[in-house]
Amino acid sequence: SLGVVWWVLGLNGVGMDLKAIANDFATKIVGSEYGTANQMLSPELREDWSVEALKVAYEEMIEYFEGAPVRVITDFDESIGMTKVDEGTFVYVPLESEGGVEAVSVLIDDSNRIIEVEFGRP
């Protein structure tokens, strides 16, 4: 069951858990699985980031890639890619293409819910 998977991931420390959530979200976005990505968001955030809004934000961000395949960099350095803030932890996930480099960042709260999404490099 899913609970067991998260429990096992949790044994590797919180950082691994949060990174897995962020990587999963970014992978869904890159794979055009906007509905699934939307379901990963907190209920409050789902209203701000509809399925269509996620699609538009991502497509606008990578427009200059000119259709080149996009790869999610899942093994990004945690010391650079994760920032603790009052509300939780920001996790930065780089996206790479022959056309350039962009990123998806998510803010994950202490309950492992995505409560903020940002498209683009900082």
Salt bridges, closest charged atoms under 4 A:
ASP24 OD1 - LYS28 NZ 2.92
GLU44 OE1 - ARG113 NH1 3.66
GLU59 OE2 - LYS55 NZ 3.04
GLU96 OE1 - ARG71 NH2 2.84
ASP109 OD2 - ARG113 NE 3.07
ASP110 OD1 - LYS84 NZ 3.90
